[in-house]
């Protein structure tokens, strides 16, 4: 039996991959650098959202197995990742 948290995480990653492939197909279809950059900019919003959602699902699935201190360290690490991604 598949864990519902693992299934949710995998589903989000499949959705993310599908969006990435669709974006690549659109770039090839339009064959213009300006439009490809616009499409690529849209992907910049999808990636961090998928990371956050997948991590959240995983943490909810493990919440009963982790101490409060470990959860705090994980949240701090994810915050550092987002700070690094979003910093200009």
C-alpha positions, 0 to 999 in steps of 0.5 A, a space after each residue: 500500500 502506498 503512503 498517501 504522503 509519498 503519493 502526494 509528493 510524487 504527484 506534485 513532482 510529476 505535475 512539475 515535470 509536465 509543466 517543464 516539458 510543456 514549457 520546452 515545447 512552447 519555446 520550440 513552437 514559438 522559436 523566439 528568444 523573447 517569448 522563450 524568456 517569458 515562458 522561462 520567467 513563468 517557470 521561476 514561479 512554479 519551481 519554488 512553489 513545488 519545492 515548498 508544497 512537496 516539503 510541506 507534505 513530507 513534513 506533515 507526513 513525518 511530524 509525529 516522528 520528528 522532535 520540535 528541534 528537528 522540525 525547526 532545523 528543517 524549516 530553517 534549512 528550507 528558509 535558507 534555500 528560499 532566501 538564496 533562490 529569491 535574493 536578487 
